[in-house]
Amino acid sequence: MTNRKVKSIDITEVDFGKNVTIVKPVNLYGCIIKDNAFIGPFVEIQKNAIIGERTKIQSHSFVCELVEIGKDCFIGHGVMFINDIFMDSRVAGGDKSLWKSTIISDRVLIGSNSTILPVEICSDVVIGAGTLVNKNITSPGTYIGNPMRRLKNKEDYEC
């Protein structure tokens, strides 16, 4: 018989606001989820993350430590937030001094399967599905692609 460590999906030490909706199973621990937020199934939100008022996080998304999401945001299915950027070509692992924070301002919509590296995103931004956000966004608008680029004109939306 081998020794193994088994951890269960759970909700522990979460600071909940009023009227929060959670669809299980979820893994939430040590985070803050403010009033009227919605957390879909198969979501993990780690300690020291903050989810703003009326923000919706859809299924299969991962919100790691040091992520703060503002109010009235929408996080699509399968969105991944990253706090370890593999400095010096190595995983920081337990060395949290190497982790970086992410700040998402208010009214930000992030499309499904996007990856958000440690950045700051201003208010009133739309991020298209599958976008890799690898730099700060300081101007409201719509951003798409890998590498990410800003759509400037209505014509940019055409395929």
N, C-alpha and C positions, 0 to 999 in steps of 0.2 A: 504494500500500500504506500502510495506517495503522499507526502505532506502537501496540502494545498490551502490557499487562502481564498475564501469565497466571500464576495461582498454582494449585497442585495441592492436592487434599485429601491430608492427610498426618498422621502421628503424629511429632511432634518435641519433644525436650526435655521429656518427661513423666517425672515421678517416680512409677513404678509400685510398689505394694505387691505382696504375694504373691497368687497365684491370681486375678488380675484377668481378666475375660472381656470381650473387645472384639469386636463384630460390625461388620465393615467394610461400606461405607465410613464413615469418621468423620474428623473434623478436630479433633485434640487437640494443643495446643501450650502448653508452659510451665506446665502445671497439675500438681496432685498428685492421684493416684487411689490410695486406700488399699486394704488387703487385702480380697480377696473381693468387690470391687465388680463390677458388670455395666454395660457401656455398649452400648446398642443401636445399630443402623445409623442413619446420617444424623444423628448427634449432633455438635454442635460444643461443645467446652469450651475456653475461652480461657485465656491465661496468668493466673497468680495466682489461679485458682479451685482450691478444694479439695473433693474428693469423699470422704466418710467410708467407714469399713469397712462392708461388706455392703450398701451403697446400690446401688439399681438405677435406671438412667436409661433410659427407653424411647425408641423411635425418634423422630426429627425434633424433638428438644428442643435448646434453645440455652441454654448456661450461660456467661454473659459474665464478664469480669474482675470481681474483688472479690466473688465469690459463694463462700460457704463452706456446704457441705451436710454435716450431721452423719452419724452412723452409723445403720444400719438404716432408711434412708429409701427411699421409692419416689417416683420422678418419672415421671408418666404420659407418654403420647405427646403431642408437640407443645407441651410446656410452654416458655414463654419467660421468661427472667430479664432484667430491664432494669437498667442502671446509669446511664443518662443520662435525667434527668427533664425535660429541655428547659427549664432555668431561664432566666428572662428571655426566654421564647418563642424560644429558639434552640438548635440542636444543639451540644453541647459539642465534638463532634468529637474532635480530638486533645488538647484541654485536659482532661487526666485529673484535674486538681484539682477539676473540677466533677462528676465521677462520684461515685456513692454506693454503699455496700456493702450486701450482703444476707447475713444469717446465718440459716441454717435449723438448728435444734437437732435432737436425735435423735428417731427414730421418727415422722417427719413424712411423711404420704402426700399427694401433690399430684396431683389428677385431671387427665386429659388436657385439653389446650388452655387451661390456666390461664395467666395472666400475673402474674408476681411482680415488683412494683416494689421499689425498695430499702427493705427492711423487716427486722425481726427477728421470727422465729417461734419460740415456745417448743416444748419437747418435747411429744410425744403429741397431735399435731394432725392432723386430716383436712381436706383442702381439696377440695371437690367440683369436678367437671369444669367447665371454663369460667369459673371464678371469677377475678375481678380482685382481687388482694391488694394493697391500696393503703395499708394501715396496719399497724402492729405488732400481732402476736397474742401476748398475754401470759398467756392462760388456755388449758389444754388443752380440746379440744372439736372439733366439726365446724363448718366455715365454708363458706358457699356464696354464689353470686350476684355481681351487678354492679349496685350496689355490694355488697361483701362484707358478710354478716351472719352471726352465730353462731346455729346451731340450738340451742334450749334444751330442747325436749321431744321425746319420741318422735313425737308428733303432727306436729311440724314436718316430718317426713320424707314425709308423705303429700302427694300432688299435688292 
